[in-house]
Amino acid sequence: MRYTLFENRKDELILIARVLLMVLFVIFGWSKLTGFSGTVGYMAAQGVPLPEVSAVIAVVAEFFLGIAIVIGFYTRPVALLLAVYTLATAMIGHHYWTMVDAARMENMINFYKNVSIVGGLLLLSVTGAGKYSIDRR
């Protein structure tokens, strides 16, 4: 009885959660897509193996899988894929344990933000997309 408000609005809240969870991915995926050569250059400068392939993976994961979750298309498996991608980017891109001072703190914050996003994606893979999604149609 206490949680009736949440139960009555569960599908709306799941939709809002999907959109909010994907804002970061879609915005930065779009910038990687539209500035693809810069993305490849950045990845090469960071020592990422196969920077062109890595850039394609980043664009597909962030922009296209992000859009898929927003519209609720194969939400459960896509959320799981994006969780794996997000954890991998945390390990590769925010290895704070090898850093010192301000860089360590900045990367530690970003690492744990990624870990938190993984938690949200795992929860989404369990709950599904809700009523307002392509999955429901």
Sequence and secondary structure as in RCSB ss.txt:
>XXXX:A:sequence
MRYTLFENRKDELILIARVLLMVLFVIFGWSKLTGFSGTVGYMAAQGVPLPEVSAVIAVVAEFFLGIAIVIGFYT
RPVALLLAVYTLATAMIGHHYWTMVDAARMENMINFYKNVSIVGGLLLLSVTGAGKYSIDRR
>XXXX:A:secstr
 TTHHHHHTHHHHHHHHHHHHHHHHHHHHHHHHHTHHHHHHHHHHTT SSHHHHHHHHHIIIIIIHHHHHHTSSH
HHHHHHHHHHHHHHHHHH  GGG  HHHHHHHHHHHHHHHHHHHHHHHHHHH S SSSSTT 
